[in-house]
Amino acid sequence: MGANGSKSKGTTEKENGRRWKTVEVLQNGVEIIEFKDSKTPTKMPEESHSPNAIYGMMFKKGNGLKSISIYDSDCMKVVEIHNEDHDGIGPHYHYWKNGRPVGEPQPIASNPQYQQLLNETISLL
């Protein structure tokens, strides 16, 4: 439940309604998730199961961290960090609002907090 009493749209309240599963919870609190159906493309959920969650997802073949998503108190994604190149800027992040990225991708080096989260998460895997 979010801070204002809201919840995600009901798809995550019961285990059988969830498309993702938690594989591991790292020491820094990042939950590594994956789709229950392995044929589904690796895409982070738009909503988290709990407020202020941070989820990480591995590349499909398991060779490293693909992305990290940060969720707000209403369980909505607000930032997605990609550990891969995008238009030559390398690892980067996108701000999210209303289920969509907003603005241009920013290089991870421009935000020390996100850089630290990415580095720390990679080191814990």
Contacts in CASP RR format, 6 or more apart in sequence:
PFRMAT RR
TARGET T0000
AUTHOR 0000-0000-0000
METHOD contacts of the structure
MODEL  1
MGANGSKSKGTTEKENGRRWKTVEVLQNGVEIIEFKDSKTPTKMPEESHS
PNAIYGMMFKKGNGLKSISIYDSDCMKVVEIHNEDHDGIGPHYHYWKNGR
PVGEPQPIASNPQYQQLLNETISLL
1 7 0 8 1.000
1 51 0 8 1.000
2 51 0 8 1.000
2 73 0 8 1.000
2 74 0 8 1.000
2 75 0 8 1.000
3 51 0 8 1.000
3 73 0 8 1.000
3 74 0 8 1.000
4 73 0 8 1.000
4 74 0 8 1.000
6 74 0 8 1.000
6 75 0 8 1.000
7 13 0 8 1.000
7 75 0 8 1.000
8 47 0 8 1.000
8 48 0 8 1.000
8 49 0 8 1.000
8 75 0 8 1.000
9 47 0 8 1.000
11 17 0 8 1.000
11 18 0 8 1.000
11 19 0 8 1.000
11 47 0 8 1.000
12 18 0 8 1.000
12 45 0 8 1.000
12 47 0 8 1.000
12 48 0 8 1.000
12 49 0 8 1.000
12 75 0 8 1.000
18 36 0 8 1.000
18 49 0 8 1.000
19 35 0 8 1.000
19 36 0 8 1.000
19 37 0 8 1.000
19 40 0 8 1.000
19 45 0 8 1.000
20 33 0 8 1.000
20 34 0 8 1.000
20 35 0 8 1.000
20 36 0 8 1.000
20 45 0 8 1.000
20 55 0 8 1.000
21 33 0 8 1.000
21 34 0 8 1.000
21 35 0 8 1.000
21 36 0 8 1.000
22 31 0 8 1.000
22 32 0 8 1.000
22 33 0 8 1.000
23 32 0 8 1.000
23 33 0 8 1.000
23 34 0 8 1.000
24 31 0 8 1.000
24 32 0 8 1.000
25 31 0 8 1.000
25 32 0 8 1.000
26 32 0 8 1.000
26 121 0 8 1.000
26 124 0 8 1.000
26 125 0 8 1.000
27 124 0 8 1.000
28 117 0 8 1.000
28 120 0 8 1.000
28 121 0 8 1.000
28 124 0 8 1.000
29 54 0 8 1.000
30 54 0 8 1.000
30 55 0 8 1.000
30 56 0 8 1.000
30 68 0 8 1.000
30 117 0 8 1.000
30 121 0 8 1.000
30 124 0 8 1.000
31 53 0 8 1.000
31 54 0 8 1.000
31 55 0 8 1.000
31 56 0 8 1.000
32 55 0 8 1.000
32 56 0 8 1.000
32 57 0 8 1.000
32 58 0 8 1.000
32 125 0 8 1.000
33 45 0 8 1.000
33 55 0 8 1.000
33 56 0 8 1.000
33 57 0 8 1.000
34 42 0 8 1.000
34 57 0 8 1.000
34 58 0 8 1.000
35 42 0 8 1.000
41 60 0 8 1.000
42 57 0 8 1.000
42 58 0 8 1.000
42 59 0 8 1.000
42 60 0 8 1.000
42 66 0 8 1.000
42 67 0 8 1.000
44 55 0 8 1.000
44 56 0 8 1.000
44 57 0 8 1.000
44 67 0 8 1.000
44 69 0 8 1.000
44 77 0 8 1.000
44 80 0 8 1.000
45 55 0 8 1.000
45 69 0 8 1.000
45 77 0 8 1.000
46 76 0 8 1.000
46 77 0 8 1.000
46 99 0 8 1.000
47 71 0 8 1.000
47 75 0 8 1.000
47 76 0 8 1.000
47 77 0 8 1.000
48 55 0 8 1.000
48 69 0 8 1.000
48 71 0 8 1.000
48 75 0 8 1.000
48 76 0 8 1.000
48 77 0 8 1.000
49 75 0 8 1.000
50 75 0 8 1.000
51 71 0 8 1.000
51 72 0 8 1.000
51 73 0 8 1.000
51 74 0 8 1.000
51 75 0 8 1.000
52 71 0 8 1.000
52 72 0 8 1.000
52 73 0 8 1.000
53 71 0 8 1.000
53 75 0 8 1.000
54 68 0 8 1.000
54 69 0 8 1.000
54 70 0 8 1.000
54 71 0 8 1.000
54 117 0 8 1.000
55 68 0 8 1.000
55 69 0 8 1.000
55 71 0 8 1.000
56 65 0 8 1.000
56 66 0 8 1.000
56 67 0 8 1.000
56 68 0 8 1.000
56 69 0 8 1.000
56 121 0 8 1.000
57 65 0 8 1.000
57 66 0 8 1.000
57 67 0 8 1.000
57 68 0 8 1.000
57 69 0 8 1.000
58 64 0 8 1.000
58 65 0 8 1.000
58 66 0 8 1.000
58 125 0 8 1.000
59 65 0 8 1.000
59 66 0 8 1.000
60 66 0 8 1.000
64 83 0 8 1.000
64 122 0 8 1.000
64 125 0 8 1.000
65 83 0 8 1.000
65 118 0 8 1.000
65 121 0 8 1.000
65 122 0 8 1.000
65 125 0 8 1.000
66 82 0 8 1.000
66 83 0 8 1.000
66 84 0 8 1.000
67 80 0 8 1.000
67 81 0 8 1.000
67 82 0 8 1.000
67 83 0 8 1.000
68 80 0 8 1.000
68 81 0 8 1.000
68 83 0 8 1.000
68 117 0 8 1.000
68 118 0 8 1.000
68 121 0 8 1.000
69 77 0 8 1.000
69 79 0 8 1.000
69 80 0 8 1.000
69 81 0 8 1.000
70 77 0 8 1.000
70 78 0 8 1.000
70 79 0 8 1.000
70 80 0 8 1.000
70 81 0 8 1.000
71 77 0 8 1.000
71 78 0 8 1.000
72 78 0 8 1.000
76 96 0 8 1.000
76 99 0 8 1.000
77 96 0 8 1.000
77 99 0 8 1.000
78 95 0 8 1.000
78 96 0 8 1.000
78 97 0 8 1.000
79 93 0 8 1.000
79 94 0 8 1.000
79 95 0 8 1.000
79 96 0 8 1.000
79 114 0 8 1.000
80 93 0 8 1.000
80 94 0 8 1.000
80 96 0 8 1.000
80 101 0 8 1.000
81 91 0 8 1.000
81 92 0 8 1.000
81 93 0 8 1.000
81 108 0 8 1.000
81 114 0 8 1.000
81 117 0 8 1.000
81 118 0 8 1.000
82 91 0 8 1.000
82 92 0 8 1.000
82 93 0 8 1.000
82 94 0 8 1.000
82 105 0 8 1.000
83 91 0 8 1.000
83 118 0 8 1.000
83 122 0 8 1.000
84 90 0 8 1.000
84 91 0 8 1.000
85 91 0 8 1.000
86 92 0 8 1.000
86 105 0 8 1.000
87 105 0 8 1.000
89 105 0 8 1.000
89 106 0 8 1.000
89 107 0 8 1.000
90 107 0 8 1.000
90 108 0 8 1.000
91 107 0 8 1.000
91 108 0 8 1.000
91 118 0 8 1.000
92 105 0 8 1.000
92 106 0 8 1.000
92 107 0 8 1.000
92 108 0 8 1.000
93 105 0 8 1.000
93 106 0 8 1.000
93 108 0 8 1.000
93 111 0 8 1.000
93 114 0 8 1.000
94 101 0 8 1.000
94 102 0 8 1.000
94 103 0 8 1.000
94 105 0 8 1.000
94 106 0 8 1.000
95 101 0 8 1.000
95 102 0 8 1.000
95 103 0 8 1.000
96 102 0 8 1.000
108 114 0 8 1.000
108 115 0 8 1.000
108 118 0 8 1.000
109 115 0 8 1.000
END
